[in-house]
């Protein structure tokens, strides 16, 4: 029961942060959205920051699971493209998650390890190059940062323009990755 209540609080926090931004969310608002009292929220989480951090970790885990499954299903040669396409797909479909991530990164007290974001993609680039018989990328960190920036830009454009075709953009980015970094 306790885990179900925590999951409910986290779900409602994601919704509220996505709709109102970090500054527009309070423990009382989370409690109201979840249909419980503020003390009940505080029973599970000691502060607003703790609830937001838990919500951030939840959406991040869902993203990692989605992207990880896509990369595992792809060949080693196609790992970087699968990473980019699946990340764009997940963040485009789960707009509340995207906004939650943006708000949490900008407002949370928790420190974020930037290498945790770029390192997996840098490794995928190296693995793809090796599988294709190519020399290692001399600067896979920068390659991963460039691709990550493109992913961020595509997802941000979708947030600004709901009609933006992220599927076509993801395919174009995948082709660019293939032509530029893994061929």
DAFENFEN-V660536 format. One record per backbone hydrogen bond with DSSP energy under -1.0 kcal/mol. NH is the residue of the N-H (numbers start at 1). CO is the residue of the C=O. If there is no record, write none. Layout:
# DAFENFEN-V660536
nh={NH/NH}
co={CO/CO}
This chain:
# DAFENFEN-V660536
nh={5/6/7/8/9/10/11/12/13/14/15/16/17/18/19/20/21/25/30/31/32/33/34/36/41/42/43/45/51/52/53/54/55/56/57/58/59/60/61/62/63/64/65/66/67/68/69/70/71/72/73/82/83/84/85/86/87/88/89/90/91/92/93/94/98/99/100/101/102/103/104/105/106/107/108/116/117/118/119/122/123/124/125/126/127/128/129/130/131/132/133/134/143/144/145/146/147/148/149/150/151/152/153/154/155/156/157/158/159/160/161/164/166/169/170/171/172/173/174/175/176/177/178/179/180/181/182}
co={1/2/3/4/5/6/7/8/9/10/11/12/13/14/15/16/17/22/26/27/28/29/30/31/37/38/39/41/47/48/49/50/51/52/53/54/55/56/57/58/59/60/61/62/63/64/65/66/67/68/69/78/79/80/81/82/83/84/85/86/87/88/89/90/94/95/96/97/98/99/100/101/102/103/104/113/114/114/115/118/119/120/121/122/123/124/125/126/127/128/130/129/139/140/141/142/143/144/145/146/147/148/149/150/151/152/153/154/155/156/157/161/164/165/166/167/168/169/170/171/172/173/174/175/176/177/177}
